[in-house]
Amino acid sequence: MNAPHPSSRRPTWLEIDLDAIQHNFAMARQAVAPGVQVYPVIKANGYGLGAVPIAQRLTEAGADGFCVALVEEADSLRRAGVTLPMVLLSGLTAGVEEAVATLHLRPFVANTDRLLPLHQAARQRPVSLFLKVDTGMGRLGLAVPKVMAAVAQVKALPNLHLAGLVSHLACADEPDHPTNVKQRLCLDQVLAQTGLTGSSVSLANSAALLSRSANHYAWVRPGIMLYGASPFFPASTGREIGLRPVVRWCTRILQVSDLPTGATVGYGQTFVTQRPSRIALLPVGYADGYNRLLGNQAVVLVTGQRVPVVGRVSMDMIAIDVTGLPAVTVGQPVTLLGEEGEAFIDIEEMAAWRGTIPYEVLCNVGERVPRYYG
Ligand SMILES: *Cc1c(COP(=O)(O)O)cnc(C)c1O
């Protein structure tokens, strides 16, 4: 995959290593006991990397099912022939009930108002659902005092099957945070109250999965770890915890210019050359998800060397300072993210440069950047 892809119409592209995703999936599998099911999270188009090829590969690798956020995401996976069980994480919005039934989705339900419409949509074939409980995250979920009534409501509707209770940890990325224990105790209490202890319970994202077996319950929902980034950012990188890097974002030099001392580069003249400089332009910009905050911050790899991004990031272009690098030519490959020989730029490093988390770096790679799989 290292050579620029011949069919790339744009000289800016993303290489996705499906073997690495499979390796990371195997790590999730190994971290849980044999009976615990693993449902890879491939919402937001597989964190921007392409949900369909990832689902196909992880189906072969033995995934038990998948998690998505939206009905639209599930629909495109079903159309591509993905038949495994599919969980809808983001709750039910009015009007999606029919699609949930036809696509055989298992929704997280956090609002009992949606139960009756879902029951009606499920007249042909029962729908399995999970009640989402807010055990302390303070986001999507039924408040604990409402769970008993919700369970009774679901049980009274014959077209609906209550698969189990689910919840989500607020501080899973800090394994020793006291809130993790509190949320687990809360979930266990609700399970005991409702008599659902043995049902299909789920709590763990990547961080929770990797940190404590007490978080595992019946099935786990790893996302970010599959894509090679550490769920414990900024405490570690994926590579440090044994994950394989998945992504390489590449481009090719568009122009090389020799500028005198005191010349300025780009909008707002935010970079001024301090010496006679060789500046190369790259055909990637914020419209591709190369965030504007990376201007005068990031580095890229040219022939395995780290060189700085200079000046502001434009919509379609950035400039890099290649002064002193021998034989930099138009068309030469450049690595924006990922490995180039021994050198690498990790997702965590790019996230830190722009003040965000690895999730957002991946999700923001623009749709116009072609993806290639190897
Ligand atoms: C996105 C998501 C996950 C996956 O989280 P990672 O941190 O990427 O592993 C798990 N559960 C829910 C409810 C989610 O929304």
The ligand as an ORCA input file, in Angstrom:
! r2SCAN-3c Opt
* xyz 0 1
  C     -19.256      5.234     20.395
  C     -19.751      4.352     21.461
  C     -18.990      3.253     21.887
  C     -17.576      3.000     21.413
  O     -16.715      3.818     22.159
  P     -15.101      3.769     21.966
  O     -14.626      4.704     22.996
  O     -14.858      4.270     20.571
  O     -14.698      2.378     22.149
  C     -19.549      2.382     22.805
  N     -20.786      2.608     23.304
  C     -21.532      3.668     22.943
  C     -22.880      3.860     23.533
  C     -21.045      4.584     22.019
  O     -21.775      5.633     21.669
*
